[in-house]
């Protein structure tokens, strides 16, 4: 394995034990009908720079989990990978909560729907 090179690999991100559980617990506080972003979740946990790790924590969820993963969108209000099967499922789950998602995969009225953590 090649040695770690900051210029090539980017900065190291250390999230520590229990990070996934913290992400899941915090996401459960986002009310139905609202959305949040990976960066907002990371910021609420005290480290906005670990937004990508928030995504990893959600990707690691077991099927049938009670964590509302579908309420997390990117910083511009788009669902995960627009056009993919997972994006279609995410849009369908958001619509059940009366959150409209456009054909382009963006949450309608994103600014008003965005949940801001206290």
C-alpha positions in Angstrom: 0.0 0.0 0.0 1.3 3.5 -0.9 2.0 5.9 1.9 -0.5 8.6 2.8 0.1 11.7 0.7 -2.1 14.7 1.8 -1.8 16.4 -1.7 -3.0 13.3 -3.4 -5.4 11.7 -0.9 -6.8 14.9 0.8 -7.0 15.6 4.5 -7.5 12.7 6.9 -10.9 12.6 8.5 -11.2 10.9 11.9 -14.7 10.5 13.2 -14.2 8.1 16.1 -16.2 5.3 17.7 -19.9 5.7 17.9 -20.1 8.2 15.0 -22.7 6.2 13.0 -25.0 6.0 16.0 -24.6 9.8 16.6 -25.6 10.5 13.0 -28.6 8.1 13.1 -29.8 9.6 16.4 -29.5 13.1 15.2 -31.2 12.3 11.9 -34.2 10.9 13.8 -34.8 14.4 15.2 -35.5 15.8 11.7 -39.3 16.2 11.5 -41.4 14.6 8.7 -41.8 16.9 5.8 -38.4 18.5 6.3 -35.0 17.7 4.8 -31.4 18.3 5.9 -28.0 18.1 4.3 -25.0 15.9 4.9 -23.1 19.1 5.8 -25.8 20.3 8.2 -25.7 16.9 10.0 -21.9 17.0 10.2 -22.0 20.6 11.5 -24.5 19.7 14.1 -22.1 17.0 15.3 -19.3 19.6 15.5 -17.3 18.8 12.4 -18.7 20.1 9.2 -15.6 18.7 7.4 -16.9 15.1 7.9 -20.0 15.5 5.7 -18.8 12.6 3.5 -18.7 10.4 6.6 -22.3 11.2 7.3 -23.0 9.7 3.9 -21.0 6.6 4.8 -23.0 6.3 8.1 -26.3 6.4 6.2 -25.0 3.9 3.5 -24.2 1.5 6.4 -27.8 1.3 7.6 -29.4 -2.1 7.7 -32.4 -2.6 5.4 -35.7 -1.8 7.2 -34.0 0.6 9.6 -36.1 3.2 11.3 -33.6 6.0 10.5 -35.2 8.4 7.9 -32.2 8.4 5.6 -34.3 9.8 2.7 -34.6 13.2 4.5 -30.9 13.9 3.7 -30.1 15.7 0.5 -27.0 17.4 -0.9 -26.2 21.1 -0.1 -28.1 22.3 -3.2 -31.3 20.3 -2.3 -30.8 17.4 -4.7 -31.6 13.8 -3.8 -28.9 11.2 -3.9 -27.6 10.5 -7.4 -30.5 11.9 -9.4 -31.8 9.4 -12.0 -30.7 6.4 -10.1 -33.0 3.8 -8.5 -32.1 5.0 -5.0 -33.0 8.6 -6.0 -36.4 7.5 -7.3 -37.0 5.6 -4.0 -35.8 8.6 -2.0 -38.1 11.0 -4.0 -41.1 8.6 -3.5 -40.5 8.5 0.3 -40.2 12.3 0.5 -43.4 12.7 -1.5 -45.2 10.5 1.1 -44.2 13.2 3.6 -45.6 15.9 1.2 -42.1 17.0 0.1 -42.2 17.7 -3.6 -39.2 16.6 -5.7 -38.8 17.9 -9.2 -38.0 15.9 -12.3 -34.4 17.1 -11.9 -34.2 15.5 -8.5 -34.3 18.8 -6.5 -36.5 19.4 -3.5 -39.1 22.0 -4.3 -38.8 25.0 -2.0 -35.6 23.6 -0.6 -34.8 26.7 1.6 -38.2 26.5 3.3 -38.1 22.7 3.8 -34.5 22.7 5.1 -34.3 21.8 8.8 -31.8 23.8 10.7 -30.4 22.1 13.9 -30.5 24.3 17.0 
